[in-house]
Amino acid sequence: MIAIAKKELRGYFFAPIGYVFLGIMLLIFGFFYEQVLGMQSSGYIPMVYSAAFTWMMLILLPLITMRTFSEEIRNKTDQGLLTAPVGVFSIVFGKFLAAFLMFTIGILASLIPAVVISFIGSPDWPRILCTILGALLCGAAFIAIGNFISSLTQSQVVSAIATFGISLVLLLVGDLSTTVNNDVLAKILNWISFNARFQPFTNGIFNVTSMIFFLSVAAVFLFLTARKLESKRWS
């Protein structure tokens, strides 16, 4: 599992995708940090992550998940991977871990401006760190979903577009709750809304229910991906 994660992580940096991902991610954060500097208040720093949240989940994460399995299928190297002396779940989790580490590297690098600002201001670090934790948990769920979609097709473009579409639905489904008249349906829409689950973290609230929700979604899609690979191995 660790060997696969290392191999995949190196692959991100041997190809342009890793640098493109980190470059765009830091560019987005830089834009919002520039807005904070214009407001001349470190209290707005948590809003940087709240504002960049949608961009990260919709545009950036599909960039690192689209190649996870699609590239293996297209290059016909998936059979060699499946016949390797390693468990299917180790393969799935190793690839997931590599993508999650890429995302984590970008998030941690985005803290550099906040650290610099802390020398001249007083950022609300508990709220900032809580927001980052929420972003990482939500990102883990989206990465697991993206990896599953990548295992279904050999086209990276199709994988990226499908991941984008599903991510968009999961982020905006909570907004539909205000347009339905059925209270039960409205509660269900809010319950599955990733954006609604993320918002408490942006307010500095460590929401255990949301944490369990994101981890459960990640676990379910990791399981589904493993089952998909298992079916290929036996076929």
Summary of the structure (lengths in Angstrom):
residues: 235
radius of gyration: 18.7
end to end distance: 23.0
largest distance: 61.5
contacts: 769
relative contact order: 0.15
helix: 83%
strand: 0%
